[in-house]
Amino acid sequence: LDLLRLSKYKICFDCLQRQNSNLRTQIPDKCFICSGLFSMITSTCNKIIEATKEFDYRKFLIGIILPHKFYDKEDKIRSEYKIKGIENIKSHYSRKIRKKFAQLAHKKLDFYHPDLSITLKISPDLYANIEVRSKSMILEGRYTKQRRDFFQSDTTCAICKGVGCDFCHFTTRVRFRSIEDAVKKIL
């Protein structure tokens, strides 16, 4: 791994540290493997906080999608220097960004039942596209049908068969009186 430090590639501290945890030298220029991705963790976490500020949640999960150029460059270094058994760039970046986001947002990481699922898609030019999905809410209940003319759900328009027409006002549904309609009004 000393050869790696002296090589023709400029590699950042985070990428070097993944190769060997005892290395403590930092190479200042743009990294060959990550192109400076690890230096942008705090700013990316701040963008995620901004994207999630409208949500009320306690637990989160962040998934990462990286461009293939990172994997290709990492594979090139691994094959050239015959490095085996280390964490790849995606796993390392995911772990670091989840930890930093948990610290900044004061939220808890949960892999199995997150309230909020965040997908972070990194473009080749290091722009972070953030997609946020909240946990689904399921309402369950019972009712007693006391009249026969009260339907369970709205029915598809028999005239247009779900395409839309003047009779159904282009809603594709015919609303008589239904349980679904009553619940929709309450919600």
C-alpha positions in Angstrom: 0.0 0.0 0.0 3.0 2.3 0.2 3.1 1.9 -3.6 -0.4 3.2 -3.7 0.6 6.4 -1.9 3.5 6.9 -4.3 1.5 5.9 -7.4 0.5 8.1 -10.3 -3.0 8.3 -8.9 -4.1 11.0 -6.5 -6.3 9.4 -3.8 -8.1 11.1 -1.0 -7.8 10.2 2.7 -11.2 8.4 2.7 -10.3 6.2 -0.2 -6.9 5.5 1.2 -8.3 4.7 4.6 -10.5 2.1 3.0 -7.5 0.4 1.6 -5.7 0.4 4.9 -7.0 1.9 8.2 -3.4 2.6 9.4 -2.7 5.2 6.7 -2.9 8.8 7.9 -1.6 10.8 5.0 -3.9 13.0 3.1 -3.4 13.9 -0.5 -5.0 17.3 -1.1 -5.9 17.3 -4.9 -9.0 15.8 -6.5 -9.2 12.0 -5.8 -8.9 9.6 -8.7 -11.5 7.2 -7.3 -14.2 9.4 -5.7 -13.6 12.8 -7.6 -14.1 14.6 -4.3 -17.4 12.9 -3.3 -16.3 12.3 0.3 -15.4 16.0 0.8 -19.1 16.9 0.0 -20.8 14.8 2.7 -21.8 17.7 5.0 -23.2 19.8 2.2 -25.1 16.8 0.8 -26.5 16.1 4.3 -27.7 19.7 4.5 -29.5 19.3 1.2 -31.2 16.1 2.5 -32.2 18.0 5.7 -33.7 20.7 3.4 -35.6 18.1 1.3 -37.0 16.4 4.5 -38.0 19.5 6.5 -41.7 19.1 5.7 -41.8 15.5 7.0 -42.4 14.5 10.6 -40.3 11.4 11.2 -38.1 9.7 13.8 -36.4 6.9 11.8 -34.9 7.1 8.3 -33.0 5.1 5.8 -30.8 6.5 3.0 -30.0 4.5 -0.1 -27.3 5.5 -2.6 -27.1 5.2 -6.3 -23.6 5.9 -7.7 -22.4 6.2 -11.3 -20.4 3.3 -12.6 -17.3 5.5 -13.1 -16.6 5.2 -9.4 -16.7 1.4 -9.4 -14.6 1.3 -12.6 -11.9 3.5 -11.1 -11.9 1.6 -7.8 -11.7 -1.8 -9.7 -8.7 -0.4 -11.7 -6.8 0.5 -8.5 -7.8 -2.9 -6.9 -6.6 -4.9 -9.8 -3.4 -2.9 -10.4 -2.3 -3.2 -6.7 -4.0 -6.5 -6.0 -6.1 -5.3 -3.1 -8.7 -7.7 -1.8 -11.3 -7.8 0.9 -12.0 -4.2 1.5 -15.3 -2.3 1.6 -16.4 -0.8 -1.7 -17.0 2.9 -2.3 -20.8 2.6 -2.2 -20.9 0.9 1.2 -18.3 3.2 2.7 -20.1 6.4 1.3 -23.5 5.0 2.5 -22.2 4.4 6.0 -20.6 7.8 6.2 -23.5 9.8 4.9 -26.0 7.9 7.1 -23.9 8.6 10.2 -23.4 12.3 9.3 -27.1 12.8 8.5 -28.2 11.1 11.8 -25.9 13.5 13.7 -27.1 16.6 11.9 -30.8 15.8 11.8 -30.9 14.2 15.3 -32.8 11.2 13.8 -32.3 7.5 14.1 -31.2 5.1 11.4 -33.5 2.1 10.9 -32.9 -0.5 8.2 -36.2 -2.4 8.7 -39.0 0.0 9.5 -38.0 3.6 8.5 -40.6 6.4 8.6 -38.8 8.1 5.7 -36.9 6.4 2.9 -34.4 8.7 1.1 -32.8 7.8 -2.2 -29.7 9.8 -3.0 -28.7 9.5 -6.7 -25.3 11.0 -7.4 -24.7 12.1 -11.0 -21.3 11.8 -12.7 -20.7 15.5 -12.0 -21.4 14.9 -8.3 -24.9 16.6 -8.3 -27.1 14.9 -5.7 -30.7 14.2 -6.7 -32.8 13.5 -3.6 -36.0 11.5 -3.6 -38.0 11.2 -0.4 -40.7 8.7 0.3 -42.6 8.5 3.6 -44.0 5.3 5.1 -47.4 4.4 3.8 -50.4 4.9 6.1 -53.0 2.2 6.1 -56.4 2.8 7.5 -58.5 -0.2 8.4 -62.1 -0.3 9.7 -65.4 -2.1 9.7 -68.8 -1.1 8.7 -72.3 -2.5 8.8 -74.2 -2.2 5.6 -77.8 -1.4 6.6 -79.2 -0.5 3.2 -79.0 -2.4 -0.1 -78.7 0.7 -2.3 -75.5 1.8 -0.6 -72.5 0.4 -2.6 -69.1 -0.5 -1.3 -67.2 1.5 -3.8 -67.7 3.8 -6.7 -68.3 2.0 -10.0 -66.7 2.5 -13.3 -68.8 4.4 -15.8 -70.8 1.8 -17.9 -71.1 4.2 -20.9 -67.4 5.0 -21.4 -65.9 2.0 -19.6 -63.3 4.0 -17.8 -62.2 6.3 -20.6 -64.2 9.4 -19.7 -67.3 10.9 -21.1 -69.9 13.7 -20.5 -72.1 11.4 -18.3 -69.3 10.8 -15.7 -67.8 14.3 -16.2 -64.6 12.7 -17.4 -63.9 11.2 -14.0 -64.3 7.6 -15.3 -66.3 6.8 -12.2 -70.0 7.0 -11.5 -70.7 8.2 -8.0 -73.9 7.0 -6.5 -73.8 6.6 -2.7 -71.0 4.4 -1.6 -69.0 3.6 1.5 -65.8 4.7 -0.4 -67.4 8.1 -1.1 -68.4 8.6 2.6 -65.0 7.7 3.8 -63.3 10.0 1.3 -65.5 12.9 2.5 -64.4 12.3 6.1 -60.7 12.0 5.2 
